[in-house]
Amino acid sequence: ADNIYRPVSPLEKYKKELAAELEKHPCRNVAEAISVIKEVTDIDYKRTFAYEFLTRLGFRPRKVGKIPAKQLTPKQSAKQDRKKRVR
């Protein structure tokens, strides 16, 4: 049971550097994170492997905020009411 082969990611050596860089400059998506990894380590990773590595580091996908809809002006709401009555 002691001789189980467990492959280690080449990025493990750069774990602290990458975490510090990504904390300082958070990425909007995985593609940006891949470019940061490439700059720091010169290792090119595919999307899924980079995503898995980032989740192991403790990073999570960023949530997108929602913008509320604009409120109708009285003129616009009157126009909409007339359109509804015509049909």
C-alpha positions as CSV (number, residue, x, y, z in Angstrom):
1,A,0.0,0.0,0.0
2,D,3.0,2.3,0.4
3,N,4.0,2.1,-3.3
4,I,1.0,3.8,-4.8
5,Y,1.9,6.1,-7.7
6,R,0.3,9.5,-7.4
7,P,1.2,11.9,-10.2
8,V,2.1,15.5,-9.0
9,S,1.2,18.5,-11.0
10,P,4.2,20.5,-12.3
11,L,2.5,23.6,-10.9
12,E,2.9,22.4,-7.3
13,K,6.3,24.0,-7.3
14,Y,4.8,27.4,-8.1
15,K,1.7,27.1,-5.8
16,K,2.6,30.0,-3.4
17,E,3.7,32.4,-6.2
18,L,0.5,31.7,-8.2
19,A,-1.7,32.1,-5.2
20,A,-0.1,35.4,-4.3
21,E,-0.4,36.7,-7.9
22,L,-4.0,35.6,-8.3
23,E,-4.9,37.2,-4.9
24,K,-3.3,40.4,-5.9
25,H,-4.9,40.5,-9.4
26,P,-8.1,38.3,-9.5
27,C,-9.0,36.9,-12.9
28,R,-12.4,37.3,-14.5
29,N,-12.4,33.8,-16.0
30,V,-10.3,30.7,-16.5
31,A,-8.8,31.9,-19.7
32,E,-7.2,34.9,-17.9
33,A,-6.0,32.6,-15.2
34,I,-4.4,30.4,-17.8
35,S,-2.5,33.4,-19.2
36,V,-1.3,34.3,-15.7
37,I,-0.1,30.7,-15.1
38,K,1.7,30.8,-18.4
39,E,3.4,34.2,-17.5
40,V,4.5,33.0,-14.1
41,T,5.5,29.4,-14.8
42,D,5.9,29.1,-18.6
43,I,3.6,26.1,-18.4
44,D,0.7,26.0,-20.8
45,Y,-2.4,24.3,-19.3
46,K,-5.8,23.4,-20.8
47,R,-9.0,24.9,-19.4
48,T,-10.1,21.9,-17.3
49,F,-6.7,21.3,-15.7
50,A,-6.3,25.0,-14.9
51,Y,-9.8,25.1,-13.3
52,E,-9.1,22.0,-11.2
53,F,-5.8,23.5,-10.0
54,L,-7.4,26.8,-9.1
55,T,-10.1,25.0,-7.1
56,R,-7.4,23.1,-5.2
57,L,-5.8,26.4,-4.4
58,G,-9.1,27.5,-2.9
59,F,-10.3,29.9,-5.7
60,R,-13.9,29.7,-6.7
61,P,-15.7,31.1,-9.8
62,R,-16.6,34.8,-9.3
63,K,-20.3,35.6,-9.1
64,V,-21.7,38.1,-11.6
65,G,-23.8,40.9,-10.2
66,K,-27.2,41.7,-11.7
67,I,-28.2,45.1,-12.8
68,P,-31.9,46.0,-12.1
69,A,-34.1,46.9,-15.0
70,K,-34.8,50.6,-15.6
71,Q,-38.0,51.9,-14.4
72,L,-40.4,53.2,-17.0
73,T,-41.2,56.9,-17.2
74,P,-44.8,57.9,-17.0
75,K,-44.8,58.7,-20.7
76,Q,-43.5,55.2,-21.6
77,S,-46.0,53.4,-19.3
78,A,-48.9,55.4,-20.8
79,K,-47.7,54.4,-24.3
80,Q,-47.5,50.7,-23.2
81,D,-51.0,50.9,-21.8
82,R,-52.4,52.2,-25.1
83,K,-50.7,49.4,-27.0
84,K,-52.3,46.8,-24.7
85,R,-55.8,48.3,-25.2
86,V,-55.4,48.3,-29.0
87,R,-54.8,44.6,-29.3
